[in-house]
Every structure is written in C-alpha cells, then in structure tokens.
Amino acid sequence: MKILIATGIYPPDIGGPAYYAEGLHKAFSSMGHKAVVASYGKERGLPTGLRHLFYFFRICRNIIGADLLIVLDTYSAAMPAMAASKIFRKKTIVRTGGDFLWENYVERTKDKIFLSDFYRADRKFNLKEKVIFYLTNLILRSADAVVFSTLWQAGIFEKAYSLPEEKIFLIENRFGERKTGEIPAQKNFLWAGRQIALKNVGTLKRAFSLAKKENKSLKLDLKTNLPREELLLLIKKCYAVILPSYSEVSPNFILDAVAFGKPFILTKDCGYAGKLKGLGLFVDPFNAEDIKEKILLLAEPENYQGCAERAASFGQTHSYEEIASEFLSLAKNIRVPLENQQI
C-alpha cells in the first residue's frame, strides 16, 4: 500500500505529534508499505490561508496513487488534507491529538477551563474560534473514520461535534517497553512542555514554592523545546515528573515516565486517570494547595516507593508496529460509497 501521513510537525520538530508521525512512518515502512509524510516546512512563514494553500498543493503532489490518507490533527494539517482527499476520493482516517479550539480559547481568554467542561457551556468565541469550530466539525464529519487515543476524549468530541458512533474508533497511544531508571540523587520534579496558558506553569511554581517552605530538599526543573533523547535522559535521572496542566488527553511525557518506573503528579482531568491510577498522584490543577500537598506526599519515601514499584510493574506495552497494524485493520473495514465522499 501507499500510505500518506499528513502532519503539522515532524522531526526535527519537537513534540509528541512529531514523534508519533515518525514512529508511524517507520512502522509502515518496516511492514513493507510505501509510507510518505507530508508536514509543514517553509510554509510556516506564510500568512494563514496562504500557508494552508501551499500545504494543500504539497498534499496533492503526494496523494496521487495513495491507498490511504492518515491525518494526525484536526485543523492545521487536516483542513488542506481533507480537501485534497475529497478531490481525489481517498480513504481518510483522522487521528485526534489534543483540542485545537480549546487550546486557542484558553490562550486568548486565560480562562481556567477543563477540557471535559469546555463544550458543556456556551462560549463567546471570536471569529477565529468560530471558524475553527466550523472547520473542525466539517473535517471530523467528513472523515471516513475518526481515531482517538482515549475513550475520554472520544466521549467529549462525540457530544461536542455530534459524531456518529460508527465513525469513532480507539487506537491507544504508544506505551513503550520497560526501561531502567536511575536512582535519583535529589528530589527533583521534572516538568517539560510548551509555555502556554493551559500548561499551568504559574500555578505549578506557586505550589512548589509553598512546598519548599516545608521541605527544603525539593527542586523543580522546568524544561521546554528539548529533543526527545535529551528529555528521556532527564526523565531517567529525575525523582518524579509533574504535569498539572488544565487537562491532558494521553500525555507522552507521563507515559515515558511510567516506562522508566518514575512516579508522577498529573492533572485529574485526563484520559488516563483510570488506567494509570496508583502509579502516581492526581491533582486539581486550579488548586495550588492541592498540588503542594501532593508534592509533599510524593516526597515521603514510603509513598514514593509504593508509586515507583507500581510504575515499574506496569505491564502494558503498545508499539508503533501494533498501532500501524490497527490503522491498517481499520482501513480495510472502511467501506464508503463514492456519493458519500463529498463535503
């Protein structure tokens, strides 16, 4: 098969979606398929609209002869890719990551809103956000299948965008093989991510400052824009990882920590709250006092040891080869009449 993967970012770009695209590309290639990746390059420097137009032409060049199009976001790459897929009548799977609309709204308004609550109330969207909602809805409903990494997010999107149940599929994120973490020399909590509002760094700093007043041995390491190999090395050596974002769907940062047997502190509004229960502690991200208490709790040797042992014994793995096979199995079962492939 020829499989075209449309993605906004790809290594050397940094971020979970970039590594997911790379892992999927390698897996398909190792299985003997011709996998082609179309990601944004020089187009990023162009204004909105023109940028998407140039990317659309890049998709068109690569989509000829393709048996399957896999789109790894719901807006930036999806909008031009879906337009091309309808013109060339290609079988298309959209895989969601985060929520572009929620992220934009929170960044603009600085309102503290859980993703799980975002669509439950009417929001005063600006013009850009109204366009994002309209086009996201169009993209999701036009796709032949929509893949989620957690049932948690699938439930949110199903209601928000009135998605037909038969279009919704679950392919979980990558769970890496067990790795050996180093015994930490200090009680350093590692945070890594983008410096945007929903990552909640301000509240984290306040909570950590309060915790240090009661335990001077604590240290907070904040990292951003790190290549994956550097980040993995820091995870291997750290005491624990901490990610008190407003919400997280299926954070690679936490999954990598679990692979190394490292305990974590994570927002309670996330897709893996049930699956990872007992391997770390969950917090109310809007409550600095709660974050402080959980930091101090995990700093206690007995609590830390219990979480570390459970994290080290977490047995689930899910390779990119398995993920690729699940995409192919899904694609084989998609049967869409040509008349239904028009937007």
C-alpha positions as CSV (number, residue, x, y, z in Angstrom):
1,M,0.0,0.0,0.0
2,K,1.0,3.6,-0.4
3,I,0.1,5.5,2.8
4,L,0.2,9.2,3.0
5,I,0.6,10.7,6.5
6,A,-0.4,14.3,6.9
7,T,1.0,16.1,10.0
8,G,1.7,19.6,11.1
9,I,5.1,18.8,12.6
10,Y,7.7,16.1,12.0
11,P,11.3,15.7,13.4
12,P,13.5,17.6,13.8
13,D,10.4,19.5,15.1
14,I,9.9,18.8,18.8
15,G,6.6,17.4,20.2
16,G,4.5,14.4,20.7
17,P,2.7,14.6,17.4
18,A,6.0,14.8,15.5
19,Y,7.3,11.7,17.2
20,Y,4.0,9.9,16.6
21,A,4.2,10.7,12.9
22,E,7.8,9.5,12.8
23,G,7.0,6.3,14.6
24,L,4.1,5.5,12.4
25,H,6.1,6.2,9.3
26,K,8.9,3.9,10.3
27,A,6.4,1.1,11.3
28,F,4.6,1.2,8.0
29,S,7.9,1.2,6.1
30,S,9.2,-1.8,8.1
31,M,6.0,-3.7,7.2
32,G,6.8,-3.2,3.5
33,H,4.4,-0.4,2.7
34,K,5.3,2.8,1.0
35,A,4.8,5.5,3.6
36,V,5.1,9.1,2.7
37,V,5.0,12.0,5.2
38,A,3.7,15.5,4.3
39,S,4.5,18.0,7.0
40,Y,4.7,21.8,7.1
41,G,8.0,23.2,6.1
42,K,8.8,26.6,4.7
43,E,5.0,27.3,4.5
44,R,5.1,28.1,8.2
45,G,6.5,31.5,7.5
46,L,3.5,32.4,5.3
47,P,0.3,34.1,6.4
48,T,-2.7,32.0,7.4
49,G,-4.6,30.9,4.4
50,L,-1.7,31.1,2.0
51,R,0.2,28.7,4.3
52,H,-2.6,26.2,4.1
53,L,-2.9,26.6,0.3
54,F,0.8,25.8,-0.2
55,Y,0.4,22.8,2.1
56,F,-2.7,21.7,0.1
57,F,-0.6,21.6,-3.1
58,R,2.0,19.5,-1.2
59,I,-0.7,17.0,-0.2
60,C,-2.0,16.9,-3.8
61,R,1.5,16.0,-5.1
62,N,1.8,13.1,-2.8
63,I,-1.8,11.8,-2.7
64,I,-1.8,10.5,-6.2
65,G,-1.7,6.7,-6.1
66,A,-2.2,6.6,-2.3
67,D,-4.4,3.9,-0.9
68,L,-4.9,5.6,2.4
69,L,-4.6,9.1,3.9
70,I,-3.9,9.4,7.7
71,V,-4.3,12.9,9.1
72,L,-2.7,13.5,12.5
73,D,-4.5,16.6,13.7
74,T,-8.0,18.1,13.4
75,Y,-7.2,21.5,11.8
76,S,-3.8,22.7,10.7
77,A,-2.9,19.7,8.5
78,A,-6.4,18.3,8.4
79,M,-8.1,21.2,6.6
80,P,-5.9,21.1,3.4
81,A,-5.5,17.3,3.6
82,M,-9.3,16.7,3.8
83,A,-9.9,19.0,0.9
84,A,-7.4,17.0,-1.2
85,S,-8.8,13.7,-0.1
86,K,-12.2,14.6,-1.3
87,I,-10.9,15.9,-4.7
88,F,-9.0,12.6,-5.2
89,R,-11.6,10.5,-3.4
90,K,-9.2,8.8,-1.0
91,K,-10.0,6.7,2.1
92,T,-9.2,9.0,5.0
93,I,-8.7,8.5,8.7
94,V,-8.3,11.5,11.1
95,R,-6.5,10.9,14.3
96,T,-7.1,13.5,17.0
97,G,-4.4,14.7,19.4
98,G,-5.4,17.5,21.7
99,D,-8.1,20.1,21.1
100,F,-7.0,23.0,18.9
101,L,-10.2,25.0,19.7
102,W,-9.9,24.6,23.5
103,E,-6.2,25.5,23.4
104,N,-6.8,28.6,21.4
105,Y,-9.7,29.8,23.5
106,V,-7.8,29.2,26.8
107,E,-4.7,31.0,25.4
108,R,-6.8,34.0,24.3
109,T,-9.0,34.4,27.4
110,K,-6.8,32.9,30.1
111,D,-9.9,31.3,31.5
112,K,-9.3,28.2,33.6
113,I,-11.4,25.6,31.9
114,F,-11.1,21.8,32.0
115,L,-11.3,20.2,28.5
116,S,-14.1,17.9,29.9
117,D,-16.2,21.1,30.7
118,F,-15.3,23.2,27.7
119,Y,-18.2,22.2,25.5
120,R,-20.8,21.9,28.2
121,A,-21.5,25.7,28.2
122,D,-21.9,28.4,25.6
123,R,-18.6,30.2,24.9
124,K,-18.2,33.6,23.4
125,F,-15.9,32.6,20.6
126,N,-14.2,35.2,18.5
127,L,-14.2,35.0,14.7
128,K,-11.1,32.8,14.5
129,E,-12.6,30.3,17.1
130,K,-15.9,30.2,15.3
131,V,-14.0,29.3,12.1
132,I,-12.0,26.6,13.9
133,F,-15.2,25.1,15.4
134,Y,-16.9,25.1,12.0
135,L,-14.0,23.6,10.1
136,T,-13.2,21.0,12.8
137,N,-16.8,19.9,12.7
138,L,-16.7,19.6,8.9
139,I,-13.4,17.7,9.0
140,L,-14.5,15.2,11.6
141,R,-17.8,14.5,10.0
142,S,-16.2,14.2,6.5
143,A,-13.6,11.7,7.5
144,D,-14.2,8.1,6.9
145,A,-13.1,7.3,10.5
146,V,-12.0,9.3,13.5
147,V,-9.4,7.8,15.8
148,F,-9.0,8.7,19.4
149,S,-6.3,7.7,21.8
150,T,-8.7,7.6,24.8
151,L,-12.4,6.9,25.2
152,W,-12.4,10.0,27.5
153,Q,-11.7,12.4,24.6
154,A,-13.9,10.4,22.2
155,G,-16.9,11.0,24.6
156,I,-16.1,14.7,24.6
157,F,-15.9,15.0,20.9
158,E,-18.9,12.7,20.2
159,K,-21.2,15.1,22.0
160,A,-19.5,18.4,21.0
161,Y,-19.5,17.6,17.3
162,S,-22.4,15.2,17.1
163,L,-20.1,12.5,15.7
164,P,-21.9,9.3,14.5
165,E,-20.9,6.4,16.8
166,E,-19.9,4.2,13.8
167,K,-17.2,6.7,12.9
168,I,-15.4,6.6,16.3
169,F,-12.5,4.3,16.9
170,L,-10.0,3.8,19.6
171,I,-6.3,3.3,18.9
172,E,-4.3,3.9,22.1
173,N,-1.1,5.9,22.3
174,R,2.3,4.2,22.3
175,F,3.2,2.6,25.6
176,G,7.0,1.9,25.5
177,E,8.9,-1.1,26.7
178,R,10.1,-1.1,30.3
179,K,13.4,0.8,30.9
180,T,15.6,1.1,33.9
181,G,15.6,4.5,35.6
182,E,18.4,5.7,37.7
183,I,18.2,6.2,41.5
184,P,17.7,9.9,41.9
185,A,20.5,11.8,43.7
186,Q,18.0,14.6,44.7
187,K,14.3,15.1,44.9
188,N,13.9,16.9,41.6
189,F,10.5,17.1,40.0
190,L,10.7,17.4,36.2
191,W,8.2,19.4,34.1
192,A,8.5,19.6,30.3
193,G,6.2,21.2,27.7
194,R,5.2,24.3,25.9
195,Q,5.0,27.6,27.7
196,I,1.3,28.2,27.1
197,A,-1.6,29.0,29.5
198,L,-3.1,25.6,29.7
199,K,0.2,24.1,30.9
200,N,-0.4,26.0,34.1
201,V,3.2,26.7,34.9
202,G,2.4,29.8,37.1
203,T,0.3,27.7,39.5
204,L,2.9,25.0,39.5
205,K,5.6,27.5,40.5
206,R,3.5,28.9,43.3
207,A,2.7,25.4,44.6
208,F,6.3,24.4,44.5
209,S,7.3,27.5,46.4
210,L,4.9,26.6,49.1
211,A,6.1,23.0,49.2
212,K,9.8,24.1,49.5
213,K,8.9,26.1,52.7
214,E,8.1,22.7,54.3
215,N,10.8,20.6,52.6
216,K,14.0,22.4,51.5
217,S,15.3,19.3,49.6
218,L,12.7,19.7,46.8
219,K,13.8,21.0,43.4
220,L,11.7,21.9,40.3
221,D,13.2,21.5,36.9
222,L,11.4,23.3,34.1
223,K,12.3,22.3,30.5
224,T,10.9,23.3,27.1
225,N,11.8,22.6,23.5
226,L,14.0,19.7,24.3
227,P,14.8,17.0,21.7
228,R,13.3,13.7,22.7
229,E,16.6,11.9,23.5
230,E,17.6,14.7,25.9
231,L,14.2,14.6,27.6
232,L,14.3,10.9,28.0
233,L,17.7,11.2,29.7
234,L,16.3,13.7,32.1
235,I,13.3,11.5,32.9
236,K,15.6,8.6,33.5
237,K,17.6,10.6,36.1
238,C,14.8,12.6,37.8
239,Y,13.0,11.9,41.1
240,A,9.5,12.2,39.6
241,V,7.7,14.1,36.8
242,I,4.9,16.6,37.2
243,L,2.3,17.8,34.7
244,P,-0.5,19.8,36.4
245,S,-2.0,21.1,33.1
246,Y,-5.6,22.2,33.0
247,S,-6.2,18.9,31.1
248,E,-4.3,16.2,29.2
249,V,-5.6,13.6,26.8
250,S,-2.8,11.0,26.6
251,P,0.5,12.7,27.5
252,N,3.6,11.1,26.2
253,F,5.6,12.8,28.9
254,I,3.8,10.7,31.6
255,L,3.9,7.5,29.6
256,D,7.7,7.9,29.2
257,A,8.0,8.4,32.9
258,V,6.0,5.2,33.6
259,A,8.3,3.3,31.2
260,F,11.2,4.3,33.4
261,G,9.3,3.4,36.6
262,K,9.1,7.0,37.7
263,P,6.2,8.2,39.8
264,F,4.3,11.3,38.6
265,I,1.9,14.1,39.5
266,L,-0.8,14.7,36.8
267,T,-3.9,16.7,36.4
268,K,-7.1,14.8,37.3
269,D,-8.8,15.9,34.1
270,C,-7.1,13.5,31.7
271,G,-7.7,10.4,29.6
272,Y,-5.6,8.1,31.6
273,A,-6.8,8.9,35.1
274,G,-8.2,5.3,35.4
275,K,-5.5,3.4,33.5
276,L,-2.6,5.0,35.5
277,K,-4.3,5.0,38.9
278,G,-1.8,4.1,41.7
279,L,1.3,4.8,39.6
280,G,1.3,8.5,40.6
281,L,-0.9,11.2,42.2
282,F,-3.6,13.2,40.5
283,V,-4.3,16.9,41.4
284,D,-6.8,19.7,40.9
285,P,-4.7,21.9,38.6
286,F,-6.6,25.0,39.7
287,N,-5.7,24.5,43.4
288,A,-2.1,25.4,44.3
289,E,-2.6,24.0,47.8
290,D,-3.6,20.6,46.4
291,I,-0.6,20.5,44.1
292,K,1.6,21.5,47.1
293,E,0.2,18.7,49.3
294,K,0.7,16.1,46.5
295,I,4.3,17.2,46.0
296,L,5.0,16.8,49.7
297,L,3.2,13.5,49.8
298,L,5.3,12.1,46.9
299,A,8.4,13.4,48.6
300,E,7.8,11.0,51.5
301,P,9.9,7.8,50.9
302,E,7.2,5.4,51.7
303,N,4.7,7.0,49.3
304,Y,7.3,7.4,46.6
305,Q,8.5,3.8,46.9
306,G,4.9,2.5,46.5
307,C,4.3,4.5,43.4
308,A,7.7,3.7,41.9
309,E,7.1,-0.1,42.4
310,R,3.7,0.1,40.8
311,A,5.0,2.1,37.9
312,A,7.9,-0.3,37.4
313,S,5.4,-3.2,37.3
314,F,3.0,-1.6,34.8
315,G,2.9,-4.2,32.1
316,Q,1.1,-2.6,29.2
317,T,3.1,-2.0,26.0
318,H,1.8,-0.8,22.7
319,S,4.3,-0.4,19.9
320,Y,4.1,1.7,16.8
321,E,4.1,-1.5,14.8
322,E,0.9,-2.5,16.7
323,I,-0.5,0.9,16.1
324,A,0.2,0.8,12.4
325,S,-1.5,-2.7,12.2
326,E,-4.6,-1.3,13.9
327,F,-4.7,1.6,11.4
328,L,-4.5,-0.9,8.5
329,S,-7.1,-3.2,10.0
330,L,-9.4,-0.2,10.4
331,A,-8.8,1.0,6.8
332,K,-9.7,-2.5,5.5
333,N,-13.1,-2.3,7.1
334,I,-14.0,1.2,5.9
335,R,-16.5,0.9,3.1
336,V,-17.8,4.3,1.9
337,P,-20.0,4.8,-1.2
338,L,-18.5,7.4,-3.5
339,E,-21.6,9.6,-3.3
340,N,-20.9,10.0,0.5
341,Q,-17.3,11.2,-0.1
342,Q,-18.3,14.7,-1.0
343,I,-18.2,17.5,1.6
